[in-house]
Amino acid sequence: MLMNNEERIDNLEIKIAYMEDFINQIQEVAVQQAKDIELLKAENKILSQRLKDVMENAGADIPNRKPPHY
């Protein structure tokens, strides 16, 4: 079954339209993931600073002794 040139062009245009839509969907996902990563980095920075503050404040209160299982 041979296709004429017009049918071939139509099929290629359909494939290109699907590919463009797919690329747009992937781009939207990539943009959202980049936003999520930036948010997670900011939260990680805040939590790291809080942990550092807790460790500095609690360092003097914790005696230097062996755990009970020794």
PQR file with spaces between the fields and no chain letter, atoms N, CA, C, O and H, PARSE charges and radii, in Angstrom:
ATOM       1  N    MET     1       0.852   -1.174    0.000 -0.4000 1.5000
ATOM       2  CA   MET     1       0.000    0.000    0.000 -0.0000 2.0000
ATOM       3  C    MET     1       0.896    1.236    0.000  0.5500 1.7000
ATOM       4  O    MET     1       1.524    1.565    1.006 -0.5500 1.4000
ATOM       5  N    LEU     2       0.941    1.890   -1.112 -0.4000 1.5000
ATOM       6  CA   LEU     2       1.764    3.084   -1.258 -0.0000 2.0000
ATOM       7  C    LEU     2       0.952    4.315   -0.941  0.5500 1.7000
ATOM       8  O    LEU     2      -0.203    4.442   -1.349 -0.5500 1.4000
ATOM       9  H    LEU     2       0.430    1.622   -1.929  0.4000 1.0000
ATOM      10  N    MET     3       1.572    5.221   -0.207 -0.4000 1.5000
ATOM      11  CA   MET     3       0.916    6.480    0.116 -0.0000 2.0000
ATOM      12  C    MET     3       1.401    7.545   -0.859  0.5500 1.7000
ATOM      13  O    MET     3       2.548    7.546   -1.306 -0.5500 1.4000
ATOM      14  H    MET     3       2.510    5.118    0.124  0.4000 1.0000
ATOM      15  N    ASN     4       0.502    8.426   -1.158 -0.4000 1.5000
ATOM      16  CA   ASN     4       0.953    9.534   -1.999 -0.0000 2.0000
ATOM      17  C    ASN     4       1.618   10.584   -1.120  0.5500 1.7000
ATOM      18  O    ASN     4       1.566   10.500    0.107 -0.5500 1.4000
ATOM      19  H    ASN     4      -0.429    8.426   -0.794  0.4000 1.0000
ATOM      20  N    ASN     5       2.226   11.545   -1.735 -0.4000 1.5000
ATOM      21  CA   ASN     5       2.997   12.543   -0.992 -0.0000 2.0000
ATOM      22  C    ASN     5       2.135   13.339   -0.025  0.5500 1.7000
ATOM      23  O    ASN     5       2.589   13.688    1.065 -0.5500 1.4000
ATOM      24  H    ASN     5       2.268   11.613   -2.731  0.4000 1.0000
ATOM      25  N    GLU     6       0.904   13.631   -0.407 -0.4000 1.5000
ATOM      26  CA   GLU     6       0.018   14.402    0.468 -0.0000 2.0000
ATOM      27  C    GLU     6      -0.295   13.625    1.750  0.5500 1.7000
ATOM      28  O    GLU     6      -0.305   14.204    2.837 -0.5500 1.4000
ATOM      29  H    GLU     6       0.535   13.348   -1.292  0.4000 1.0000
ATOM      30  N    GLU     7      -0.548   12.332    1.632 -0.4000 1.5000
ATOM      31  CA   GLU     7      -0.808   11.512    2.809 -0.0000 2.0000
ATOM      32  C    GLU     7       0.426   11.422    3.699  0.5500 1.7000
ATOM      33  O    GLU     7       0.322   11.475    4.924 -0.5500 1.4000
ATOM      34  H    GLU     7      -0.539   11.861    0.750  0.4000 1.0000
ATOM      35  N    ARG     8       1.571   11.289    3.088 -0.4000 1.5000
ATOM      36  CA   ARG     8       2.809   11.228    3.863 -0.0000 2.0000
ATOM      37  C    ARG     8       3.032   12.530    4.625  0.5500 1.7000
ATOM      38  O    ARG     8       3.407   12.513    5.797 -0.5500 1.4000
ATOM      39  H    ARG     8       1.655   11.246    2.092  0.4000 1.0000
ATOM      40  N    ILE     9       2.801   13.653    3.960 -0.4000 1.5000
ATOM      41  CA   ILE     9       2.971   14.960    4.620 -0.0000 2.0000
ATOM      42  C    ILE     9       1.973   15.101    5.759  0.5500 1.7000
ATOM      43  O    ILE     9       2.324   15.572    6.841 -0.5500 1.4000
ATOM      44  H    ILE     9       2.497   13.667    3.007  0.4000 1.0000
ATOM      45  N    ASP    10       0.726   14.693    5.518 -0.4000 1.5000
ATOM      46  CA   ASP    10      -0.285   14.759    6.579 -0.0000 2.0000
ATOM      47  C    ASP    10       0.138   13.920    7.782  0.5500 1.7000
ATOM      48  O    ASP    10       0.021   14.370    8.922 -0.5500 1.4000
ATOM      49  H    ASP    10       0.441   14.311    4.639  0.4000 1.0000
ATOM      50  N    ASN    11       0.622   12.716    7.541 -0.4000 1.5000
ATOM      51  CA   ASN    11       1.064   11.842    8.637 -0.0000 2.0000
ATOM      52  C    ASN    11       2.235   12.456    9.401  0.5500 1.7000
ATOM      53  O    ASN    11       2.289   12.392   10.629 -0.5500 1.4000
ATOM      54  H    ASN    11       0.717   12.350    6.615  0.4000 1.0000
ATOM      55  N    LEU    12       3.163   13.048    8.666 -0.4000 1.5000
ATOM      56  CA   LEU    12       4.299   13.699    9.321 -0.0000 2.0000
ATOM      57  C    LEU    12       3.848   14.900   10.146  0.5500 1.7000
ATOM      58  O    LEU    12       4.356   15.119   11.246 -0.5500 1.4000
ATOM      59  H    LEU    12       3.119   13.100    7.669  0.4000 1.0000
ATOM      60  N    GLU    13       2.905   15.675    9.631 -0.4000 1.5000
ATOM      61  CA   GLU    13       2.388   16.825   10.376 -0.0000 2.0000
ATOM      62  C    GLU    13       1.688   16.377   11.661  0.5500 1.7000
ATOM      63  O    GLU    13       1.813   17.022   12.702 -0.5500 1.4000
ATOM      64  H    GLU    13       2.492   15.497    8.737  0.4000 1.0000
ATOM      65  N    ILE    14       0.961   15.279   11.579 -0.4000 1.5000
ATOM      66  CA   ILE    14       0.289   14.741   12.771 -0.0000 2.0000
ATOM      67  C    ILE    14       1.327   14.313   13.802  0.5500 1.7000
ATOM      68  O    ILE    14       1.192   14.618   14.987 -0.5500 1.4000
ATOM      69  H    ILE    14       0.860   14.755   10.734  0.4000 1.0000
ATOM      70  N    LYS    15       2.354   13.611   13.355 -0.4000 1.5000
ATOM      71  CA   LYS    15       3.408   13.179   14.272 -0.0000 2.0000
ATOM      72  C    LYS    15       4.117   14.371   14.903  0.5500 1.7000
ATOM      73  O    LYS    15       4.420   14.358   16.096 -0.5500 1.4000
ATOM      74  H    LYS    15       2.463   13.363   12.393  0.4000 1.0000
ATOM      75  N    ILE    16       4.376   15.383   14.119 -0.4000 1.5000
ATOM      76  CA   ILE    16       5.042   16.585   14.649 -0.0000 2.0000
ATOM      77  C    ILE    16       4.158   17.263   15.684  0.5500 1.7000
ATOM      78  O    ILE    16       4.654   17.729   16.710 -0.5500 1.4000
ATOM      79  H    ILE    16       4.130   15.394   13.149  0.4000 1.0000
ATOM      80  N    ALA    17       2.862   17.325   15.430 -0.4000 1.5000
ATOM      81  CA   ALA    17       1.944   17.947   16.394 -0.0000 2.0000
ATOM      82  C    ALA    17       1.961   17.193   17.716  0.5500 1.7000
ATOM      83  O    ALA    17       1.989   17.810   18.781 -0.5500 1.4000
ATOM      84  H    ALA    17       2.459   16.946   14.597  0.4000 1.0000
ATOM      85  N    TYR    18       1.945   15.857   17.658 -0.4000 1.5000
ATOM      86  CA   TYR    18       2.012   15.066   18.888 -0.0000 2.0000
ATOM      87  C    TYR    18       3.353   15.274   19.605  0.5500 1.7000
ATOM      88  O    TYR    18       3.404   15.373   20.831 -0.5500 1.4000
ATOM      89  H    TYR    18       1.923   15.355   16.793  0.4000 1.0000
ATOM      90  N    MET    19       4.412   15.336   18.835 -0.4000 1.5000
ATOM      91  CA   MET    19       5.730   15.539   19.438 -0.0000 2.0000
ATOM      92  C    MET    19       5.838   16.913   20.087  0.5500 1.7000
ATOM      93  O    MET    19       6.403   17.036   21.174 -0.5500 1.4000
ATOM      94  H    MET    19       4.370   15.256   17.839  0.4000 1.0000
ATOM      95  N    GLU    20       5.312   17.939   19.446 -0.4000 1.5000
ATOM      96  CA   GLU    20       5.332   19.283   20.033 -0.0000 2.0000
ATOM      97  C    GLU    20       4.552   19.311   21.341  0.5500 1.7000
ATOM      98  O    GLU    20       4.995   19.919   22.315 -0.5500 1.4000
ATOM      99  H    GLU    20       4.853   17.839   18.564  0.4000 1.0000
ATOM     100  N    ASP    21       3.396   18.659   21.367 -0.4000 1.5000
ATOM     101  CA   ASP    21       2.599   18.599   22.590 -0.0000 2.0000
ATOM     102  C    ASP    21       3.365   17.873   23.690  0.5500 1.7000
ATOM     103  O    ASP    21       3.381   18.319   24.837 -0.5500 1.4000
ATOM     104  H    ASP    21       3.036   18.166   20.575  0.4000 1.0000
ATOM     105  N    PHE    22       3.995   16.766   23.345 -0.4000 1.5000
ATOM     106  CA   PHE    22       4.769   16.000   24.317 -0.0000 2.0000
ATOM     107  C    PHE    22       5.934   16.822   24.864  0.5500 1.7000
ATOM     108  O    PHE    22       6.203   16.796   26.065 -0.5500 1.4000
ATOM     109  H    PHE    22       3.983   16.404   22.413  0.4000 1.0000
ATOM     110  N    ILE    23       6.615   17.542   23.996 -0.4000 1.5000
ATOM     111  CA   ILE    23       7.737   18.385   24.426 -0.0000 2.0000
ATOM     112  C    ILE    23       7.248   19.478   25.363  0.5500 1.7000
ATOM     113  O    ILE    23       7.912   19.787   26.352 -0.5500 1.4000
ATOM     114  H    ILE    23       6.396   17.563   23.021  0.4000 1.0000
ATOM     115  N    ASN    24       6.100   20.065   25.066 -0.4000 1.5000
ATOM     116  CA   ASN    24       5.543   21.091   25.951 -0.0000 2.0000
ATOM     117  C    ASN    24       5.207   20.515   27.320  0.5500 1.7000
ATOM     118  O    ASN    24       5.437   21.160   28.343 -0.5500 1.4000
ATOM     119  H    ASN    24       5.561   19.814   24.262  0.4000 1.0000
ATOM     120  N    GLN    25       4.664   19.301   27.339 -0.4000 1.5000
ATOM     121  CA   GLN    25       4.354   18.660   28.617 -0.0000 2.0000
ATOM     122  C    GLN    25       5.626   18.394   29.419  0.5500 1.7000
ATOM     123  O    GLN    25       5.667   18.628   30.627 -0.5500 1.4000
ATOM     124  H    GLN    25       4.478   18.777   26.508  0.4000 1.0000
ATOM     125  N    ILE    26       6.658   17.905   28.744 -0.4000 1.5000
ATOM     126  CA   ILE    26       7.928   17.647   29.416 -0.0000 2.0000
ATOM     127  C    ILE    26       8.525   18.949   29.954  0.5500 1.7000
ATOM     128  O    ILE    26       9.068   18.980   31.058 -0.5500 1.4000
ATOM     129  H    ILE    26       6.625   17.715   27.763  0.4000 1.0000
ATOM     130  N    GLN    27       8.422   20.008   29.176 -0.4000 1.5000
ATOM     131  CA   GLN    27       8.956   21.297   29.613 -0.0000 2.0000
ATOM     132  C    GLN    27       8.229   21.794   30.860  0.5500 1.7000
ATOM     133  O    GLN    27       8.859   22.317   31.780 -0.5500 1.4000
ATOM     134  H    GLN    27       7.981   19.983   28.279  0.4000 1.0000
ATOM     135  N    GLU    28       6.901   21.634   30.894 -0.4000 1.5000
ATOM     136  CA   GLU    28       6.144   22.044   32.080 -0.0000 2.0000
ATOM     137  C    GLU    28       6.586   21.255   33.311  0.5500 1.7000
ATOM     138  O    GLU    28       6.723   21.820   34.396 -0.5500 1.4000
ATOM     139  H    GLU    28       6.390   21.210   30.147  0.4000 1.0000
ATOM     140  N    VAL    29       6.806   19.968   33.144 -0.4000 1.5000
ATOM     141  CA   VAL    29       7.260   19.129   34.257 -0.0000 2.0000
ATOM     142  C    VAL    29       8.650   19.584   34.714  0.5500 1.7000
ATOM     143  O    VAL    29       8.913   19.683   35.913 -0.5500 1.4000
ATOM     144  H    VAL    29       6.694   19.509   32.262  0.4000 1.0000
ATOM     145  N    ALA    30       9.527   19.857   33.760 -0.4000 1.5000
ATOM     146  CA   ALA    30      10.891   20.281   34.105 -0.0000 2.0000
ATOM     147  C    ALA    30      10.873   21.612   34.854  0.5500 1.7000
ATOM     148  O    ALA    30      11.626   21.793   35.811 -0.5500 1.4000
ATOM     149  H    ALA    30       9.313   19.776   32.786  0.4000 1.0000
ATOM     150  N    VAL    31      10.034   22.529   34.432 -0.4000 1.5000
ATOM     151  CA   VAL    31       9.936   23.831   35.111 -0.0000 2.0000
ATOM     152  C    VAL    31       9.418   23.640   36.529  0.5500 1.7000
ATOM     153  O    VAL    31       9.940   24.240   37.468 -0.5500 1.4000
ATOM     154  H    VAL    31       9.423   22.381   33.654  0.4000 1.0000
ATOM     155  N    GLN    32       8.386   22.804   36.690 -0.4000 1.5000
ATOM     156  CA   GLN    32       7.844   22.552   38.030 -0.0000 2.0000
ATOM     157  C    GLN    32       8.875   21.868   38.911  0.5500 1.7000
ATOM     158  O    GLN    32       8.987   22.194   40.093 -0.5500 1.4000
ATOM     159  H    GLN    32       7.961   22.316   35.927  0.4000 1.0000
ATOM     160  N    GLN    33       9.626   20.933   38.364 -0.4000 1.5000
ATOM     161  CA   GLN    33      10.657   20.256   39.152 -0.0000 2.0000
ATOM     162  C    GLN    33      11.755   21.229   39.567  0.5500 1.7000
ATOM     163  O    GLN    33      12.278   21.132   40.677 -0.5500 1.4000
ATOM     164  H    GLN    33       9.535   20.668   37.404  0.4000 1.0000
ATOM     165  N    ALA    34      12.108   22.159   38.692 -0.4000 1.5000
ATOM     166  CA   ALA    34      13.116   23.154   39.051 -0.0000 2.0000
ATOM     167  C    ALA    34      12.622   24.023   40.205  0.5500 1.7000
ATOM     168  O    ALA    34      13.386   24.346   41.114 -0.5500 1.4000
ATOM     169  H    ALA    34      11.684   22.238   37.790  0.4000 1.0000
ATOM     170  N    LYS    35      11.343   24.403   40.168 -0.4000 1.5000
ATOM     171  CA   LYS    35      10.767   25.183   41.272 -0.0000 2.0000
ATOM     172  C    LYS    35      10.780   24.372   42.566  0.5500 1.7000
ATOM     173  O    LYS    35      11.125   24.889   43.628 -0.5500 1.4000
ATOM     174  H    LYS    35      10.722   24.141   39.429  0.4000 1.0000
ATOM     175  N    ASP    36      10.398   23.090   42.467 -0.4000 1.5000
ATOM     176  CA   ASP    36      10.390   22.221   43.645 -0.0000 2.0000
ATOM     177  C    ASP    36      11.799   22.075   44.221  0.5500 1.7000
ATOM     178  O    ASP    36      11.976   22.097   45.439 -0.5500 1.4000
ATOM     179  H    ASP    36      10.118   22.669   41.604  0.4000 1.0000
ATOM     180  N    ILE    37      12.788   21.928   43.361 -0.4000 1.5000
ATOM     181  CA   ILE    37      14.173   21.784   43.818 -0.0000 2.0000
ATOM     182  C    ILE    37      14.623   23.046   44.545  0.5500 1.7000
ATOM     183  O    ILE    37      15.261   22.957   45.594 -0.5500 1.4000
ATOM     184  H    ILE    37      12.645   21.910   42.372  0.4000 1.0000
ATOM     185  N    GLU    38      14.302   24.213   44.005 -0.4000 1.5000
ATOM     186  CA   GLU    38      14.690   25.463   44.666 -0.0000 2.0000
ATOM     187  C    GLU    38      14.017   25.580   46.033  0.5500 1.7000
ATOM     188  O    GLU    38      14.644   26.019   46.997 -0.5500 1.4000
ATOM     189  H    GLU    38      13.784   24.285   43.153  0.4000 1.0000
ATOM     190  N    LEU    39      12.755   25.193   46.119 -0.4000 1.5000
ATOM     191  CA   LEU    39      12.044   25.225   47.403 -0.0000 2.0000
ATOM     192  C    LEU    39      12.693   24.262   48.396  0.5500 1.7000
ATOM     193  O    LEU    39      12.894   24.610   49.560 -0.5500 1.4000
ATOM     194  H    LEU    39      12.246   24.837   45.336  0.4000 1.0000
ATOM     195  N    LEU    40      13.016   23.067   47.945 -0.4000 1.5000
ATOM     196  CA   LEU    40      13.657   22.084   48.824 -0.0000 2.0000
ATOM     197  C    LEU    40      15.039   22.558   49.279  0.5500 1.7000
ATOM     198  O    LEU    40      15.426   22.326   50.424 -0.5500 1.4000
ATOM     199  H    LEU    40      12.853   22.784   47.000  0.4000 1.0000
ATOM     200  N    LYS    41      15.777   23.215   48.396 -0.4000 1.5000
ATOM     201  CA   LYS    41      17.083   23.757   48.789 -0.0000 2.0000
ATOM     202  C    LYS    41      16.924   24.808   49.884  0.5500 1.7000
ATOM     203  O    LYS    41      17.690   24.840   50.847 -0.5500 1.4000
ATOM     204  H    LYS    41      15.463   23.404   47.466  0.4000 1.0000
ATOM     205  N    ALA    42      15.924   25.660   49.723 -0.4000 1.5000
ATOM     206  CA   ALA    42      15.695   26.704   50.733 -0.0000 2.0000
ATOM     207  C    ALA    42      15.293   26.074   52.069  0.5500 1.7000
ATOM     208  O    ALA    42      15.781   26.479   53.124 -0.5500 1.4000
ATOM     209  H    ALA    42      15.302   25.635   48.941  0.4000 1.0000
ATOM     210  N    GLU    43      14.409   25.090   52.018 -0.4000 1.5000
ATOM     211  CA   GLU    43      13.996   24.411   53.249 -0.0000 2.0000
ATOM     212  C    GLU    43      15.169   23.674   53.888  0.5500 1.7000
ATOM     213  O    GLU    43      15.316   23.682   55.110 -0.5500 1.4000
ATOM     214  H    GLU    43      14.012   24.761   51.161  0.4000 1.0000
ATOM     215  N    ASN    44      15.989   23.047   53.083 -0.4000 1.5000
ATOM     216  CA   ASN    44      17.164   22.339   53.589 -0.0000 2.0000
ATOM     217  C    ASN    44      18.126   23.311   54.275  0.5500 1.7000
ATOM     218  O    ASN    44      18.688   22.998   55.325 -0.5500 1.4000
ATOM     219  H    ASN    44      15.870   23.040   52.090  0.4000 1.0000
ATOM     220  N    LYS    45      18.307   24.466   53.691 -0.4000 1.5000
ATOM     221  CA   LYS    45      19.188   25.467   54.279 -0.0000 2.0000
ATOM     222  C    LYS    45      18.660   25.920   55.639  0.5500 1.7000
ATOM     223  O    LYS    45      19.423   26.063   56.594 -0.5500 1.4000
ATOM     224  H    LYS    45      17.850   24.721   52.838  0.4000 1.0000
ATOM     225  N    ILE    46      17.349   26.144   55.716 -0.4000 1.5000
ATOM     226  CA   ILE    46      16.742   26.560   56.988 -0.0000 2.0000
ATOM     227  C    ILE    46      16.885   25.466   58.035  0.5500 1.7000
ATOM     228  O    ILE    46      17.261   25.737   59.176 -0.5500 1.4000
ATOM     229  H    ILE    46      16.729   26.027   54.940  0.4000 1.0000
ATOM     230  N    LEU    47      16.585   24.228   57.647 -0.4000 1.5000
ATOM     231  CA   LEU    47      16.694   23.119   58.600 -0.0000 2.0000
ATOM     232  C    LEU    47      18.130   22.878   59.038  0.5500 1.7000
ATOM     233  O    LEU    47      18.373   22.554   60.200 -0.5500 1.4000
ATOM     234  H    LEU    47      16.279   24.008   56.721  0.4000 1.0000
ATOM     235  N    SER    48      19.073   23.030   58.137 -0.4000 1.5000
ATOM     236  CA   SER    48      20.480   22.867   58.496 -0.0000 2.0000
ATOM     237  C    SER    48      20.903   23.919   59.504  0.5500 1.7000
ATOM     238  O    SER    48      21.629   23.625   60.454 -0.5500 1.4000
ATOM     239  H    SER    48      18.875   23.293   57.192  0.4000 1.0000
ATOM     240  N    GLN    49      20.449   25.141   59.295 -0.4000 1.5000
ATOM     241  CA   GLN    49      20.794   26.212   60.230 -0.0000 2.0000
ATOM     242  C    GLN    49      20.155   25.961   61.596  0.5500 1.7000
ATOM     243  O    GLN    49      20.786   26.175   62.632 -0.5500 1.4000
ATOM     244  H    GLN    49      19.859   25.380   58.524  0.4000 1.0000
ATOM     245  N    ARG    50      18.901   25.505   61.591 -0.4000 1.5000
ATOM     246  CA   ARG    50      18.230   25.195   62.863 -0.0000 2.0000
ATOM     247  C    ARG    50      18.956   24.067   63.597  0.5500 1.7000
ATOM     248  O    ARG    50      19.158   24.140   64.810 -0.5500 1.4000
ATOM     249  H    ARG    50      18.389   25.330   60.750  0.4000 1.0000
ATOM     250  N    LEU    51      19.344   23.035   62.865 -0.4000 1.5000
ATOM     251  CA   LEU    51      20.067   21.921   63.478 -0.0000 2.0000
ATOM     252  C    LEU    51      21.398   22.400   64.049  0.5500 1.7000
ATOM     253  O    LEU    51      21.788   21.999   65.146 -0.5500 1.4000
ATOM     254  H    LEU    51      19.180   22.976   61.881  0.4000 1.0000
ATOM     255  N    LYS    52      22.080   23.243   63.318 -0.4000 1.5000
ATOM     256  CA   LYS    52      23.353   23.795   63.795 -0.0000 2.0000
ATOM     257  C    LYS    52      23.140   24.588   65.077  0.5500 1.7000
ATOM     258  O    LYS    52      23.914   24.468   66.027 -0.5500 1.4000
ATOM     259  H    LYS    52      21.763   23.569   62.427  0.4000 1.0000
ATOM     260  N    ASP    53      22.081   25.402   65.098 -0.4000 1.5000
ATOM     261  CA   ASP    53      21.768   26.191   66.296 -0.0000 2.0000
ATOM     262  C    ASP    53      21.448   25.285   67.485  0.5500 1.7000
ATOM     263  O    ASP    53      21.898   25.548   68.600 -0.5500 1.4000
ATOM     264  H    ASP    53      21.452   25.499   64.326  0.4000 1.0000
ATOM     265  N    VAL    54      20.680   24.228   67.258 -0.4000 1.5000
ATOM     266  CA   VAL    54      20.316   23.303   68.334 -0.0000 2.0000
ATOM     267  C    VAL    54      21.566   22.598   68.860  0.5500 1.7000
ATOM     268  O    VAL    54      21.739   22.449   70.069 -0.5500 1.4000
ATOM     269  H    VAL    54      20.314   24.014   66.352  0.4000 1.0000
ATOM     270  N    MET    55      22.427   22.171   67.952 -0.4000 1.5000
ATOM     271  CA   MET    55      23.654   21.482   68.363 -0.0000 2.0000
ATOM     272  C    MET    55      24.561   22.415   69.170  0.5500 1.7000
ATOM     273  O    MET    55      25.167   21.994   70.156 -0.5500 1.4000
ATOM     274  H    MET    55      22.286   22.292   66.969  0.4000 1.0000
ATOM     275  N    GLU    56      24.653   23.655   68.758 -0.4000 1.5000
ATOM     276  CA   GLU    56      25.492   24.608   69.492 -0.0000 2.0000
ATOM     277  C    GLU    56      24.922   24.884   70.873  0.5500 1.7000
ATOM     278  O    GLU    56      25.668   24.964   71.848 -0.5500 1.4000
ATOM     279  H    GLU    56      24.161   23.996   67.957  0.4000 1.0000
ATOM     280  N    ASN    57      23.610   25.029   70.964 -0.4000 1.5000
ATOM     281  CA   ASN    57      22.970   25.334   72.246 -0.0000 2.0000
ATOM     282  C    ASN    57      22.939   24.121   73.174  0.5500 1.7000
ATOM     283  O    ASN    57      23.031   24.278   74.392 -0.5500 1.4000
ATOM     284  H    ASN    57      23.004   24.963   70.171  0.4000 1.0000
ATOM     285  N    ALA    58      22.815   22.941   72.630 -0.4000 1.5000
ATOM     286  CA   ALA    58      22.711   21.745   73.452 -0.0000 2.0000
ATOM     287  C    ALA    58      24.077   21.144   73.770  0.5500 1.7000
ATOM     288  O    ALA    58      24.177   20.272   74.633 -0.5500 1.4000
ATOM     289  H    ALA    58      22.740   22.813   71.641  0.4000 1.0000
ATOM     290  N    GLY    59      25.109   21.585   73.102 -0.4000 1.5000
ATOM     291  CA   GLY    59      26.434   21.008   73.279 -0.0000 2.0000
ATOM     292  C    GLY    59      26.928   21.070   74.712  0.5500 1.7000
ATOM     293  O    GLY    59      27.555   20.120   75.180 -0.5500 1.4000
ATOM     294  H    GLY    59      25.027   22.293   72.401  0.4000 1.0000
ATOM     295  N    ALA    60      26.668   22.148   75.418 -0.4000 1.5000
ATOM     296  CA   ALA    60      27.142   22.297   76.785 -0.0000 2.0000
ATOM     297  C    ALA    60      26.295   21.482   77.767  0.5500 1.7000
ATOM     298  O    ALA    60      26.781   21.116   78.837 -0.5500 1.4000
ATOM     299  H    ALA    60      26.159   22.920   75.038  0.4000 1.0000
ATOM     300  N    ASP    61      25.062   21.199   77.427 -0.4000 1.5000
ATOM     301  CA   ASP    61      24.152   20.499   78.334 -0.0000 2.0000
ATOM     302  C    ASP    61      24.311   18.984   78.287  0.5500 1.7000
ATOM     303  O    ASP    61      23.886   18.294   79.213 -0.5500 1.4000
ATOM     304  H    ASP    61      24.667   21.496   76.558  0.4000 1.0000
ATOM     305  N    ILE    62      24.914   18.456   77.230 -0.4000 1.5000
ATOM     306  CA   ILE    62      25.026   17.014   77.081 -0.0000 2.0000
ATOM     307  C    ILE    62      26.367   16.557   77.668  0.5500 1.7000
ATOM     308  O    ILE    62      27.425   16.952   77.178 -0.5500 1.4000
ATOM     309  H    ILE    62      25.260   19.016   76.478  0.4000 1.0000
ATOM     310  N    PRO    63      26.323   15.735   78.707 -0.5600 1.5000
ATOM     311  CA   PRO    63      27.588   15.260   79.291  0.2800 2.0000
ATOM     312  C    PRO    63      28.295   14.292   78.345  0.5500 1.7000
ATOM     313  O    PRO    63      27.655   13.607   77.547 -0.5500 1.4000
ATOM     314  N    ASN    64      29.582   14.248   78.442 -0.4000 1.5000
ATOM     315  CA   ASN    64      30.391   13.362   77.614 -0.0000 2.0000
ATOM     316  C    ASN    64      30.535   12.033   78.324  0.5500 1.7000
ATOM     317  O    ASN    64      31.483   11.830   79.082 -0.5500 1.4000
ATOM     318  H    ASN    64      30.102   14.805   79.090  0.4000 1.0000
ATOM     319  N    ARG    65      29.611   11.136   78.086 -0.4000 1.5000
ATOM     320  CA   ARG    65      29.647    9.839   78.749 -0.0000 2.0000
ATOM     321  C    ARG    65      29.277    8.741   77.758  0.5500 1.7000
ATOM     322  O    ARG    65      28.723    8.997   76.689 -0.5500 1.4000
ATOM     323  H    ARG    65      28.841   11.301   77.470  0.4000 1.0000
ATOM     324  N    LYS    66      29.596    7.525   78.145 -0.4000 1.5000
ATOM     325  CA   LYS    66      29.299    6.380   77.268 -0.0000 2.0000
ATOM     326  C    LYS    66      27.805    6.092   77.301  0.5500 1.7000
ATOM     327  O    LYS    66      27.151    6.305   78.322 -0.5500 1.4000
ATOM     328  H    LYS    66      30.046    7.316   79.014  0.4000 1.0000
ATOM     329  N    PRO    67      27.256    5.604   76.176 -0.5600 1.5000
ATOM     330  CA   PRO    67      25.850    5.209   76.170  0.2800 2.0000
ATOM     331  C    PRO    67      25.608    4.035   77.131  0.5500 1.7000
ATOM     332  O    PRO    67      26.553    3.322   77.469 -0.5500 1.4000
ATOM     333  N    PRO    68      24.381    3.826   77.570 -0.5600 1.5000
ATOM     334  CA   PRO    68      24.091    2.791   78.572  0.2800 2.0000
ATOM     335  C    PRO    68      24.384    1.373   78.107  0.5500 1.7000
ATOM     336  O    PRO    68      24.478    0.484   78.953 -0.5500 1.4000
ATOM     337  N    HIS    69      24.531    1.112   76.838 -0.4000 1.5000
ATOM     338  CA   HIS    69      24.746   -0.271   76.395 -0.0000 2.0000
ATOM     339  C    HIS    69      26.216   -0.693   76.520  0.5500 1.7000
ATOM     340  O    HIS    69      26.536   -1.836   76.194 -0.5500 1.4000
ATOM     341  H    HIS    69      24.454    1.834   76.150  0.4000 1.0000
ATOM     342  N    TYR    70      27.107    0.163   76.970 -0.4000 1.5000
ATOM     343  CA   TYR    70      28.515   -0.211   77.147 -0.0000 2.0000
ATOM     344  C    TYR    70      28.751   -0.831   78.490  0.5500 1.7000
ATOM     345  O    TYR    70      29.880   -1.205   78.807 -0.5500 1.4000
ATOM     346  H    TYR    70      26.847    1.092   77.235  0.4000 1.0000
